[in-house]
């Protein structure tokens, strides 16, 4: 499993469906330097940042 697939799967679990996950993954976020999460994971350290942000969301934090 690659980074993109791993993040997509985690986002689907967090948001409850593929459409909501894809919307989040493709919308620029300040937390990622105004990059989308999918763009962010292509950069050094980005995978860990996106994974951590999804974990925060799953625990009730709003991004």
N, C-alpha and C positions, 0 to 999 in steps of 0.2 A: 504494500500500500504506500502510495507517495504522500507527500505533504498536503497537496491540494485535496486529495480524496479523504485523508484523515481529518482535515479541518472541515470539509463539507459534511462528513458524517457527524462530527461533534456539533456543528451548527444545527443540523437537523434534529439531533437529540435535544439541544437546548431550546430551540424555537418551536419544536413540535411538528413541523412539516417542511417539505423541500422548498415550497414557495417563499415562506418567511425566511428560511435560512439563506436562500439565494438573494433575496432582497438585502439582507444584512451584509452578506459577503461582497456585494457589488456596489455598496454605497460608501462614499468616502467618509472617513472618520478622523477627527482631530487627533485621537490617540495614536493613529498611525501616520501622522504627518500629512493629513488630508489625502492619504492613499486609501484605496479600498482594502479590506482585509486580504483579498486575493492578490492584490499588488504587494501588500506588505510581506506576505510569506515568501515572496521571491527575493527579498533582501536579507542580508545577514542579520540573524537574531529575530527576524520577523515572525517566523513560525511560532517561537516561544511566546512572543508578545500577543499574537492572535489567540493562541491556545489559552493563555492566562486571562485574556479579556472575556473569552467565552465562559471560562470557569467562574469569573466574577458575576457574569450575567446569570448563570445557572444558580448562583447563590443569592440572587436578588438585587445585585448592584445594577444600576442603570448606567449605560454608557452614552 
